[in-house]
Each structure stands twice: as C-alpha cells, then as structure tokens.
Amino acid sequence: MSGPEVSIRSLSPRERPEWEPLWQGYLSFYKASQPPEATDVLWTRLHDPAEPMHALGAWVDDTLLGITHYLFHRSFWTVGDYCYLQDLFVAPEARGRGLGRSLIEAVGDKALEAGANRVYWLTHEDNHAARALYDKVAARPGFIQYRRLLQEENRHGRET
C-alpha cells in the first residue's frame, strides 16, 4: 500500500489562493507581517520571467501543503550564480512527512539546471525542528549574519 502522492512543482499565477495561507503561516511563524501591497508585489515577481525569483509548491493529493521561494544571484567567488532559498514553509499538519526535504531537493535540482554553484539558506537559531533537517541535508559553515536596515520605515519595526 502506498502513501499519498507528493508532487513538487512551480506555482502558477492562478494558485495564489492556495499559496497565500502558507505564506501568511510562514510570516506568522517568524512573528512578522507584511502590508498587502508587498505580498502583491512578491506574487507578481514570482511569475515575472524577467525576475530571478521563483516559487515551488509541495502538493499532496491536490492540496498545497508546502512552499519555497528561491532566487538566483551573482557571486564574486564563482562563475556560476548562487541560489538563495529564501523561504521554506510546510503546513504544521504536514510536517515530518518529508515535504521540506523534497522542496530543498527540488530547489537544488532547479539550481543545477540553471548552472548555479551553490544553494544556501538561513534559519533562526531557535528553529530546532528545521535545523534538525538542515543538519542532515547541508553543511553549516559557521558564518554569522549581520543586518543594517536602510529604509526609515523598517528601522522601527521587526524585520525578518
């Protein structure tokens, strides 16, 4: 007997109603918020062929249960681009079923197809469940991230 069928694929523009609850869940997880116009711009960029930004979804029995956003950028260190896996979220009820790993692997496949040299991502140090997976599928190089906010409107709010 086999389990439910899992499909990892790019999200289409008409799938925003399925995507948005997961995006809002991701923001809530990190205690962040975003104005509606920023979400609109994000969704538009994810489907603009001129943008280096992309989205994949993890579907189980025709239900979207996980999302990831990734983008490509140049590097001073390699000829090929780097791929930054910026966001990864799996619905709480679907965790532990391999969807996060499948999404990471799918981003890796997309990066290879694009000629990228590396996929990398960040997570909060307190995100122990995610880190348990990440420690199995990638190396942790030990770098510490620093940020300096540049827009006045962001200097007083919580940034993610």
N, C-alpha and C positions, 0 to 999 in steps of 0.2 A: 504494500500500500504506500503510495507516495503522498507527500505533503502538498500544500497549496503551491501553485505555480507562481514563481517570482520573476518579474520582468523589470530590467533596468533599461531605461530609455530616456531620450531627451523629452522635455516637456514641450507641448505645443501651445501656441498662444491662446487657444480656446480652453486650456486646462487650468486657468487661473483660479476658478472656484475650488478646485481640488488642492492646489498648491498653497493658497493663502492661509488656510488654517494651520498648516505645518510651519509656514514662515512665521506666523504670529506665535506659535508654540515655541519656536526657536528664540524669538525675541524675548518672550516671557521667561524662558529658561535662564537667559542671561540678564534678567531684570532690566531689559532695555525697551525702548519704544521708538517708534518712527512715525513721522507725520504721513498721512495717506499719500501726499504727493511724492514722497521719497519712495514709497512702495510702488507707486505707478511708474516712476522713472526706472526703478530696478526691473520691474516686469518688462518694460519696453526694451531696456538694454539687453536683457536675456534673450530676446528674439530678434535683435538687430544684427544682421550679418556683418556689419561694419564694426561691431563691438567685439572685444576679446573675451566677453563674459558669456558663460553657459550655465545651464541647469540640467540636472538629471533627476529622474524620479524612480523610486522603487515601488513597483505596483505588485500587490498580492491579490489574486482573484479580482482584478479590475478595481481595486481600491488603492489609492496612493497613500503609502504609509511611511515614506522616507524621501528626503530631498537633499541634494547637494548643489552648491554653486561653486564654480571654479572659473579662473581666468588665467590667461597667458600673459607673460611679460618678459621683456629682455633681461639679460643678466650681463654684468661685467665679467663674469667668470667663465662663461661658456659661449660657444657659438649658437647652440640651440636655446630656445626660450625655457623659462621655468614655468611650472603650472602651480598656481596657488589655489588650494582647496580652501575656500574662504568660509563656507558654511556647510554644516552637516547636521541633519536632524532626523531622527526616527521617532514616530509617534510612540508615546510611553507604552501603550498596549502591545506594540510590535517589537519591543526591544528584546535582545537575546536570541533573535531568530536569524542572525547573520546579515541583516539588511545593511547595517553600517559598513561592514566589511565588503559587501558586494558593491556598495556605492563607491567606496575608496578604490576598489579594484577597477571599477568602470572608469573612474577619473584617470587612473593610471593608464588604462588602455587608450583613452582619448589623448592623453599626453604623449604616449608613444606614437600614435598615429600622426600627431602634429609635429613630431620631431623634438619634443621637449626633452631636456636632460634630467629633470627632477620634478617631483610632486612634493609639496610641503604644506603644512598647516599648523595652526596654533590651537590651543585649548586652554581653558582656565586651569590653574594648578589644582583647584578643588574638584574638578570634574573627574572623579576617580573612576567611574564606570567607563567613560570614554577612554581615559588613559589606559585602562586595562587592555582594551582592544588595540589602541595605538601602539602600545609597547610590544604587541605581537606582530604588527604589520609594518613597522617602520623604526628607524633609528632616531633617537633623541640626541641631537648634537650638543645640547647644553647652553645654547645661546639664550640670553635674556632680552625680552623686548622692552624698548622704551618708546614713549609717545610724547609728542608735543602738539597740542591742539592749536590750529591756526585760525579757525573761524570763531569770532566772538560768541556767536550763538551756541557753539558747542562747549565753550570753556566753563560754563556754569552747570551743565547737565551731565548726566552719566554717559560716558562713551563706551561703545563696545568694540 
